[in-house]
Amino acid sequence: MHDTKFDQTRAALLALLSGGTLIGCSPILVRLSELGPVSTAFWQLALALIPLLLFSAREAATGTEKPRTPRDALLVSLPGFLLAAELTSWHISLHMTSVANATLLVNIAPIFVSLYCWLFLRQRPSRLFVVALSITIAGLVILKSGSLDFGGGDLKGDVAAIFAAMLYAAYILALAKMRGRFSTSTIMIWSSCAGALSIVPFARFSEPAQLPVTMVGWTVLFALSWLSQAGGQSLITYALAWSPATLSSLTLLLQPVVAAILAWFVMGEVPSLWQGIGGSIVLVGIWTARRVQN
């Protein structure tokens, strides 16, 4: 007898791994972009509106409300402002530190989500969270101990990536808050539009060029926006409908690994032994933190 549930689980796992791989390619695409990090962040959000609008036109809204007042519009746009700041910070970090470090550090966002719930929502941390926090801090210390330029630009890039992780945690919390009132498609479209528009003035005054000059440059931007962002996130969203939430931890573990491997082959960034050890410990901390959230 044909096992439909087994097929759905297998398809969900394939989608999860594919989504994590596509998102793991984004750091390399940011590095390959002809534009600066801020302008690249703008196009990553702006071009994603095309598939988002196409898909939203085909599906019925599942939320209970749509923005009707200026206050509603501001609220539903808030995740986009946070995402724009996160992408900008992370893209800058990718040009200041290694791809492996930037990708690994931005994925410690679950630690900051749990810290927020502890400090502001008065949710007492579990022992597992304390373990996750301790493991992550130990991994970060080892990761940076293996860096020869601890006091140089590499450290500044790592700090920018950690700041991006804090912003991504805020984005996740704002997204969860908005999903109680508005449909997913409404939030994604409004937040992507707001995020792209908020980046424009910074890109205009901080970087000399905002448009790629070659077809290769446009191809990189479309790949970053459609494949890594819209495609990767959509695959993960599909997978979570058919698999346990704890399985989503695989994507957080997969993305830094994919990015490090691609950086090795494409950019020639060979990780040191200490970076490998520290990075592996941080991955364990990330996975443990995800278990706390789930």
C-alpha positions in Angstrom: 0.0 0.0 0.0 1.2 3.4 -0.9 2.2 5.3 2.3 1.1 9.0 1.7 2.3 10.2 5.1 5.8 8.7 4.4 5.9 10.5 1.0 4.9 13.8 2.7 7.6 13.4 5.3 10.2 12.6 2.7 9.1 15.6 0.6 9.2 17.9 3.6 12.7 16.7 4.5 13.9 17.3 0.9 12.3 20.7 0.9 13.9 21.6 4.2 17.4 20.5 3.0 16.9 22.3 -0.4 15.7 25.5 1.4 18.7 25.5 3.8 21.1 24.9 0.9 19.6 27.8 -1.2 19.8 30.2 1.8 23.3 29.0 2.5 24.3 30.2 -1.0 23.3 33.8 -0.2 26.6 34.9 1.4 28.5 34.0 -1.8 26.0 35.8 -4.0 26.4 38.9 -1.8 30.1 38.7 -2.2 29.7 38.3 -6.0 27.4 41.2 -6.4 28.6 44.2 -8.5 27.0 46.5 -6.0 27.9 47.5 -2.4 26.4 45.7 0.6 23.6 48.2 1.2 22.4 48.4 -2.5 22.5 44.6 -2.7 20.3 44.4 0.4 17.8 46.7 -1.3 17.5 44.6 -4.4 17.3 41.4 -2.4 14.1 42.7 -0.9 12.7 44.7 -3.9 13.1 41.8 -6.4 11.5 39.4 -3.9 8.2 41.4 -4.3 7.7 39.9 -7.8 7.2 36.3 -6.7 5.5 37.3 -3.5 2.9 39.3 -5.4 2.4 36.5 -7.9 1.9 33.8 -5.2 -0.4 36.0 -3.1 -2.6 36.6 -6.0 -3.2 32.8 -6.2 -4.0 32.1 -2.6 -6.7 33.3 -0.3 -5.7 35.5 2.6 -5.6 33.5 5.8 -5.3 36.4 8.3 -8.2 38.0 10.1 -7.3 41.6 9.1 -5.8 43.8 6.5 -4.1 47.2 7.3 -6.8 49.9 7.3 -5.3 52.7 9.2 -1.8 54.4 9.2 -1.1 52.7 12.5 -1.9 49.3 11.0 0.3 50.0 8.1 3.2 51.0 10.3 2.7 47.9 12.5 2.7 45.5 9.5 5.7 47.3 8.1 7.8 47.0 11.3 9.2 43.5 10.5 10.4 44.9 7.2 12.3 47.8 8.8 14.0 45.3 11.1 14.8 42.9 8.3 16.2 45.8 6.2 18.6 46.7 9.1 19.5 43.1 9.6 20.3 42.5 5.9 22.3 45.7 5.7 24.4 44.8 8.8 24.9 41.2 7.7 25.9 42.2 4.1 28.4 44.7 5.6 29.8 42.0 7.8 30.3 39.7 4.8 32.7 42.3 3.3 34.6 42.7 6.6 35.0 39.1 7.9 35.0 35.6 6.4 31.8 34.1 4.9 31.9 31.3 7.4 32.1 33.6 10.4 29.4 36.0 9.2 27.0 33.2 8.4 27.7 31.3 11.6 27.3 34.4 13.9 24.1 35.7 12.3 22.5 32.3 13.1 22.9 32.8 16.9 19.6 34.8 16.7 17.7 32.1 18.7 20.0 32.9 21.7 18.8 36.6 21.6 15.2 35.6 21.2 15.4 33.5 24.3 17.2 36.3 26.1 14.5 38.8 25.2 11.8 36.4 26.5 13.8 36.1 29.7 14.5 39.8 30.3 11.4 41.4 29.0 8.6 38.8 29.2 9.8 37.4 32.5 9.9 33.9 31.2 12.3 32.0 33.5 15.0 30.4 31.4 15.2 26.6 31.4 18.4 24.7 32.2 18.6 23.9 28.5 18.8 27.5 27.6 21.6 28.2 30.1 23.5 25.2 28.6 22.9 26.6 25.1 24.1 30.1 26.0 27.2 28.6 27.7 28.0 26.4 24.7 27.6 29.3 22.3 29.8 31.7 24.3 32.5 29.0 24.6 32.4 28.4 20.9 32.6 32.1 20.1 35.7 32.4 22.3 37.4 29.5 20.6 36.4 30.8 17.2 38.0 34.2 17.8 41.0 32.7 19.6 42.0 31.1 16.3 41.9 34.4 14.4 45.3 35.9 13.7 43.9 39.4 13.3 41.8 39.5 16.5 42.1 43.3 16.8 41.6 44.1 13.1 38.8 44.4 10.7 37.9 40.7 11.1 36.7 41.4 14.7 34.6 44.4 13.5 33.0 42.2 10.9 32.2 39.6 13.5 30.6 42.3 15.7 28.5 43.5 12.7 27.3 39.9 12.2 26.4 39.5 15.9 24.5 42.9 15.7 22.7 41.4 12.6 21.7 38.4 14.7 20.2 40.7 17.3 18.2 42.5 14.6 17.0 39.2 13.1 15.8 38.1 16.6 13.8 41.3 16.8 12.5 40.6 13.3 11.3 37.1 14.3 9.6 38.5 17.4 7.8 41.3 15.5 6.8 38.8 12.8 5.3 36.5 15.4 3.4 39.4 16.9 1.9 40.5 13.5 0.9 37.0 12.4 -1.8 37.0 15.1 -3.6 39.8 13.1 -2.5 39.7 9.5 -2.1 37.0 6.9 1.4 35.7 6.0 1.2 37.1 2.5 0.1 40.5 3.7 3.0 40.7 6.2 5.5 39.5 3.7 4.5 42.0 1.0 4.2 45.0 3.3 7.4 44.2 5.2 9.4 43.6 2.0 8.2 46.8 0.4 8.8 48.8 3.6 12.2 47.3 4.1 13.3 48.0 0.5 12.1 51.6 0.7 13.9 52.2 4.0 17.2 51.1 2.5 17.0 53.5 -0.5 18.3 56.7 1.2 21.2 54.8 2.9 22.2 53.2 -0.4 21.9 56.5 -2.3 24.3 58.4 0.0 26.7 55.6 1.1 27.4 53.9 -2.3 28.2 55.3 -5.7 26.3 52.8 -7.7 22.8 51.3 -7.2 22.3 49.5 -10.5 24.4 46.6 -11.9 26.1 47.4 -15.2 26.2 43.8 -16.6 23.8 41.0 -17.1 25.9 38.9 -14.8 25.3 41.5 -12.1 21.6 41.3 -12.5 21.7 37.5 -12.6 23.4 37.5 -9.2 20.8 39.8 -7.7 17.9 37.8 -9.1 19.5 34.6 -7.8 20.0 36.1 -4.4 16.4 37.4 -4.2 14.4 34.7 -6.0 16.4 31.6 -5.1 18.0 32.3 -1.7 15.3 34.5 -0.2 11.9 33.8 -1.8 12.7 30.2 -2.9 14.6 29.1 0.2 12.2 30.6 2.7 9.2 29.2 0.8 10.6 25.7 0.8 11.3 25.9 4.6 7.7 27.2 5.2 6.3 24.3 3.2 8.4 21.8 5.1 7.2 23.0 8.5 3.7 22.2 7.5 4.6 18.5 7.3 7.4 18.1 9.8 8.1 18.8 13.4 9.3 22.3 14.2 12.4 20.8 15.8 13.5 19.6 12.4 13.9 23.2 11.3 17.1 23.3 13.3 18.6 21.4 10.4 18.4 24.6 8.3 20.3 26.6 10.9 23.0 23.9 11.0 23.1 23.5 7.2 23.4 27.1 6.2 26.8 27.9 7.8 28.2 24.6 6.5 27.0 25.2 2.9 28.4 28.8 3.1 31.7 27.7 4.4 32.1 25.0 1.8 31.2 27.4 -1.0 33.5 30.1 0.4 36.3 27.5 0.4 35.9 26.6 -3.3 34.7 29.9 -4.7 36.5 32.5 -2.5 39.5 30.4 -1.4 38.6 31.0 2.3 40.1 27.9 4.0 39.0 27.7 7.7 41.7 27.2 10.3 41.6 24.3 12.8 40.5 26.6 15.6 37.8 28.1 13.5 36.5 24.7 12.6 36.4 23.6 16.3 34.9 26.9 17.5 32.3 26.9 14.7 31.3 23.3 15.5 30.7 24.2 19.1 28.6 27.3 18.1 26.5 25.0 15.9 25.8 22.8 18.9 24.8 25.9 20.9 22.5 27.0 18.1 20.8 23.6 17.9 20.4 23.5 21.7 18.8 27.0 21.6 16.4 25.9 18.9 15.3 23.0 21.2 14.5 25.6 23.9 12.3 27.6 21.5 10.5 24.5 20.2 
